[in-house]
């Protein structure tokens, strides 16, 4: 919410690419990792444009998430309490 959409997209993609590069350096095949940008569609709080937020609240939205797909099933979407 502090910078332009273009700047935030670039920053997010660089962050994701750095995470991918780390995984590749650790032996993960790069074709198995996809970097995506979601912008304000997956905020963890109400830090939208024009809303005053603390630094701690801003940090919650600066993250890299991993969805683990196994045999076509997105494991991050499973409710482990049901297993």
C-alpha positions in Angstrom: 0.0 0.0 0.0 3.0 2.3 0.2 4.3 2.2 -3.4 2.9 1.9 -6.9 1.4 -1.3 -8.3 4.3 -1.6 -10.8 6.9 -1.3 -8.0 5.2 -3.7 -5.8 4.8 -6.3 -8.6 8.5 -6.0 -9.5 9.5 -6.3 -5.8 7.2 -9.3 -5.3 8.5 -11.1 -8.4 12.1 -10.4 -7.4 11.3 -11.9 -4.0 9.7 -15.0 -5.5 12.5 -15.4 -8.0 15.1 -15.2 -5.2 13.2 -18.0 -3.3 13.0 -20.1 -6.5 16.8 -19.6 -7.1 17.5 -20.7 -3.6 15.4 -23.9 -4.1 17.1 -24.6 -7.4 20.5 -24.1 -5.7 19.5 -26.8 -3.2 18.7 -29.3 -5.9 15.0 -28.7 -6.8 14.3 -28.8 -10.6 13.5 -25.2 -11.6 10.7 -26.4 -13.9 8.8 -27.6 -10.7 8.7 -24.1 -9.2 6.4 -21.3 -10.5 6.6 -17.7 -9.4 3.3 -15.8 -9.3 2.3 -12.3 -8.2 -1.1 -11.8 -6.4 -0.8 -8.2 -5.4 -3.6 -7.1 -3.1 -5.7 -10.2 -3.8 -4.2 -12.2 -0.9 -3.6 -9.6 1.9 -3.6 -11.0 5.4 -5.0 -7.8 6.9 -6.6 -4.5 5.9 -3.5 -2.8 4.6 -5.0 -1.6 1.4 -4.1 1.7 -0.3 -4.9 4.7 1.8 -5.2 2.7 5.1 -2.7 3.5 7.8 -1.0 0.3 8.9 1.8 -0.4 11.4 5.2 -1.7 10.2 4.2 -5.1 11.8 1.0 -5.2 9.7 2.9 -4.3 6.5 5.4 -7.1 7.2 2.5 -9.7 7.3 1.9 -9.0 3.7 5.6 -9.3 2.7 5.9 -13.0 2.3 6.6 -15.9 0.0 4.1 -18.7 0.1 4.6 -22.2 -1.2 1.8 -24.5 -2.4 2.9 -28.1 -2.5 1.3 -30.2 -5.2 1.5 -34.0 -4.9 -0.2 -36.1 -7.6 -2.3 -33.2 -8.7 -3.5 -32.4 -5.1 -2.7 -29.1 -3.6 -1.6 -30.2 -0.1 -1.7 -26.6 1.2 -5.5 -26.7 0.8 -6.0 -29.8 2.9 -7.5 -29.6 6.4 -5.1 -31.8 8.3 -7.6 -32.2 11.1 -9.6 -34.4 8.7 -6.7 -36.8 7.9 
